[in-house]
């Protein structure tokens, strides 16, 4: 069982301590409501670029080399991620080094130098990251489906941004202003997850997270736009196509129980090797080598995405049949056996995933920052176990036949419209 305490520090930051029995490591994580959906149009890519720049050093560990070598000296693994929803920085170390890990993380994250010379050097690195993504048809398809679903809304823009922004328009002053505007201690959170025995007294850890300067809550980000189904194609002369289909289910995205039911529905649809999509599209019909369904809940809107990687000549047949399977689930419902099997699979996968302190910390950040929910990992598994057949049936009924589509491959919009 997890033992959880939450403390609000003097700077307004909420510090979550999640003690997990039987673990040897601890993950320290700091996260902010400062993902790509909070960017202005001219700032697209800034949240991710700032994530890179923070690693270049703080006050105590003043350079990227100091940061990297300090992490290695304590046997720790540093990382970070930026999504549309949030930005997070985390370090995992053996429990005995927990306080040193927190000292390192809070130094460069709370007190980054954002050195102008390092910033110019890092521009080239991020431009290469963007170029690599643009060279990958699957990554292109992910960007294209976001645009098809959300248009020019921030949720429709790539998290990485554009090479032009990174290379030509972002200034140090603009980066610092974005950080000051979005990295609020009032809406951010900090986490210590795992074996907490090496973290010393409560005050020691709290003092380290006290390095974050108090910040007022930022202005609300732009709400998700109404659904406007679109079909978008990026024509590419290839024998392989990458298909993305995005639905907007109807359920209360703020409800943890509803999100749990959505996870089970998506799993029986296309989240496992026993799912309908995998069984029929891949195994029975041989239409795709890769096919799945994935649920994602932003703070204000849920998304159900279906994906397939397949031979171009089979793309339209697969697209047509995948739509039919969603319709069949809506009109006829899943079987009770499907729901029971998917429920066991999702709960088991989450239980296994939560053996990792980093996974628990990242889950906790999503729950706290995006949904303002409790972070108890045990409760999240209980919620899955409590889902009923009727709950999943309700999700299926809420997936209408309206959808947005994105394809990278030798196709046209007219071809998909006629399917």
N, C-alpha and C positions, 0 to 999 in steps of 0.2 A: 504494500500500500504506500501511496505517496503522502508525505507530510509537507503541507504547503503553508507558507506564511507570506503576507504581503505588507510591505512597509512603504508609506509615502514619505520620501525624503524632504528636507527643507527646500530643495530646489523644485519640488513638485513632481519629480520622477518617481514612478512606482517600481519598487524593487521586489521581485517575486523570488522566493527561495523554495525550490521544489526538491525535497530530499527523496531519493529513490533507493530503496533497500537493495543491497547486493551489487552495487556498482563500484567500480574502482576509479572512475574518471569523473570529472566535473566539466560542464560546459558553461561558459560565461557569455551572455549575449545581450547586446543593446540594440533596440530597434525603434524606428520612428515612422510616423505617418507621413512619409516623404518620398513616395514612389513616383513613377512616371505619370500617374494620373493627376498629380498635383502641379505639373509643369505648365507654364504658359507656352503658347505655340513656338515662340522664339527660344524657349528653354528646352525643347525636346532633346533628350539625351543627357541633360545636366545632372539628374539624380544619379544616374549610373556613372557618369564621369567623376562626380564628387566622391562616389564610393572608392574609385581608384585612387584619387588624390589623397584621401585620408591616410592611406597606408604609407605615405611618404615620410611620416614622422610627426611627433608631437613635441612636448617640452622636455620630457625626460629622455625619451628615445627619439632623437632629433632627425634621424635620416631613415630612409627605407632599409639601409643595411643594419642600422641599430635595431629596428623593429624585427627584421627577419632573424638576426642572430640571437636576439633575446628570446624569441619563440623557440628556437632550436636548443638553446641552453637549458630550457626547462622541459624539453621534450613535448612541446605543444604544437597543435595544428591550428593555424589561423585561416579564416575565410570570411567571405561576405557575399551578399546577394542583393540585387535590386529587382523588384517586380513592379507592376503597375500599382500594387497596393502599398508597398513599404520598402524601406531599406534596412538591412540588419547586418551587424558585425558580430562574429562569434569566434571563440577560442576554446579548444578542448584540451585538457591536460590531465595528468594523473592527479588524484585528489590532493596529495601532499603539496602540489605546486599550485593549488587553486588561487591562493591570494596573489602570487606572483603573476599568474595569468590575468587576473582581474586588473592588477596594476598596469600591465602592458596594454591591455585592451582599452582601458579607460583613459590612458595617457594620450594615445594617438587619435582615438575617436572623439574624446571630449575636448581635446586641446590640439587639434591639427594645425600644422604650420601652413599648409597649402602654399608651398614654395613656388614662386612664379617660374623659376628655371625648371624645376621638376614637372610643373604643369605642362610646359611646352614640350618636354621630352615625352610625357605620357600621351600627348595628343596622337602621336604616331602609333602608339600601341593600341589605342582604342579604335583608331581608323582601321587598323589591320583586323581588329576583332569584328568590326562592322563588315569589312570586305569578306572575311571568312564566312560570316552568316549569309551574306548575299550570294556567295558561291554555292551554298547548299540549298537545293530545291526544297527540302523539307522545312528548313528555316524560312525560306521565302513564303511557303504556304502558310506557316504560322502567322507571319506578319500580314499576309493578304487576308486571312480570315478575320483578323482583328479589325482591319480596315473595312471589310465587308459588313461586319456586325455594327461597328460604332462610327464609321465615317471619319470625319475630322475631329471628333471628340478625342480628348487625351487617351482614352482607353483604346482608341483605334490607331494610335501612333506607336512605333517600335520603342521598346525600352532603351535600346542602344542609341536611338537618335539617328542623326544623319552625319555623314562624314563632313559635310560643309559646316554644320554647327560646331563640331569638335575642332576642326582644323582652323576655321576662319572667324567665328563670331564669339565664342565663349571667352570672357575675360576673367581675371582673378576676382575683380570687384563683383562681377555678376555671380560667380560661384559662391563667394562669401555671403552675398545678399540672399541667395537661395537658401543656403544653410541656415542663416539667421531667421528667415521667414518660415521655414518648414520644420526644422529640427527642434520641436518644442518639447520641453520636459513635461509639459502638462498632458500631451497626447502620446508621448513616447513611453517606453517601459524598458526595464532591465530584468535579467533573469540569471539565476544561478541554479543549475539543474544537475542532479546526480549525487555523488558522495560529497557532502558539504563539510566533512570533518577538517579539511585543511584550510578553511576560510577564516580561521581565527574568531575573534569576537565579532558580534553583530556590528559594532561601531567601525571596525576596520574596513569591512566591505562597504558599508554605507559611506564612509569617508571617501573611498575611491570613486564611487558613483556620484559623490558630491562635486566632483570635478566638472560636471556638466553645468554650464551657466543656466540659471533659471530663465525660461522663455515663456512668453504668453502663448495661449493657444492660437494656432494659425487660423486663417479664414477657411471656411468649408470649401472642399474641392467641388468641382462641377459635377452635378448628378449625371448618372448615365442617361443617354438620350432614349426616346421611345424606339421601339422596334421598327426597323425599316428593312425588310428582307432585300438582299442584294445578291447578285451572282457576279463574281469577279474572276477573271482568268489572266494568268501571266503565261503567254504562249512561249513554249520552249520546245525546240526540235529534239525530242528524246523518245526513247522506247518506254520510258517510265513516267508515270504521272503521280502527283501527290494531291490527294483529295481531302478537303476539310469541309465539314457540314456543321453548322452551329444553330442550335435551337435555344429558345429562351423559355424554360419551364415556368409554370405559374405556381409558386409557393412562397411562403414567408421566409425570405433569406436570412432574417434575423433570428429565426428559430433553430436552436441546435438540433432539436428532434427532426425537423424537416430536412436539415442538411444531412443528417444521418440517413434518413430514408432515401434522399437523393443519391447518396453514395452507393446504397444497395441497388437502387434501380439502374444506375449507370454500370454497375458491375455485372448484373445479369444481362444487360443489353450488350456490353462490349468490353468489360473490364477483366475478363479472365478467359482461360482456354475452354471453359465450359459455357461461355456466354453465347447468346444467339448469333451475334455478328461473327465471332470467331468460328463457331461451329458451321454456320451456313456459308458465309462469304469465303472463308479460307478453306475449311476442311471439305465441305460437301461440293461447293461449286468451283473451288480453285480460282476465285476471282482476284484475290489479293494475297500478297505475302505478309502484309502487316495490316491489321484492322483492329480498332479499339474505340471505346467511348470513355470520355473523361468529364467529370463534373467540376465546375469551378464556380465558387460563389464570391463575387466581389462584395463590398460592403452593402451595396444597394441593388444588385441585380445578379441573378443566377444565370449560368451558361452551361449548356450541355453540348460538348463538341465530339463529333465523330470524325475519325481519321482513317485514311487508308493509303498505303503505298502499293502501287500495282502496275502491271503492264498497261500501257496506254490504250491498247485495243479493248481492254476489259473495263475501262474506267466508267463508261456510261452505264453498262449493265450493273456494275457494283453500286453506283450512285442510285440507280432506280430501285434496286433491291434493298439497299440500306434504308431508304425512305419508307419502303413498304413494311419493313420490320418494325420501325418506330410506330407506324400507323397501326399495325397489328397489336402491338403492346397497348396502345391507347384504346383501341376498340374492343379487344378481347381480354386484355389484362395478362399479366404473367401467370404462370402456374404457381401453386403453393410450393412445389418442390424447387422451382427456380429461385423463389424468394428465400427459402430456407438455406439453399446452397450458397447463394450470393451473400447472405447475411453472415454465415459462418466464415466465408472466405474473407470478407472485409474486416470483420472483427479479429480474425486470426492474423491477417496481414498487419493490422494496426498494432496488435499486441507484440508481434515480432519486431516491428519497426521501433517500438518504444523501448526495446532493449538497449537502444543507442541514446545516450544523453543528448547528443546534438539533435536527433530527431524530435525528442520531447521539447527541447528548447525552441526549435523552429515552429513546432505546432503551437506552443504556448504564445509565441510572438504573434502568429496569425490570429489566434483566438482573441488575444488582448487588444492588439492594435486595430485589426480590421473589424472585428465583431463586438468588441467590448464585452466578451464573455469570460467565464471562469476558465482556468488553465488546467484543471485537474485531468491528467491523462487517464486515470482509472474511470472517471465519469464519462469520458468520451467513448470508452469501450462499452460501458453500461448502456449508453444511449443507443449504440448499434444493436445491442442485444434486446433492447426494449421495442425496437421497430416492429410493427405488425404488418401482416399482409395488406390490410386496408390502407396503411400509410403508404406503402409502395404503390399500390393500385392508384391512390390519389395522385402521386407524382406522375405516373404514366398518363393519367387523364389530363394532366396539365401541360403535356408536351404537344403543342398543336402542330399542324402540318406546315406552318410558316417557318422558314429557315433561311439563313444566309449560306452561301456556298463560295468556296475559293478552290481553284485548281491551278496547279503549275504543271504544264505539259502541253502537248500538241492538240489543243481543243479551242473551242470558241464559246462565247456566251450563248449564242443561238443554239448550239448543239445541246447545252445543258438545259436551256429553257424548254426545249422540245422533248426532253427525256421524261 
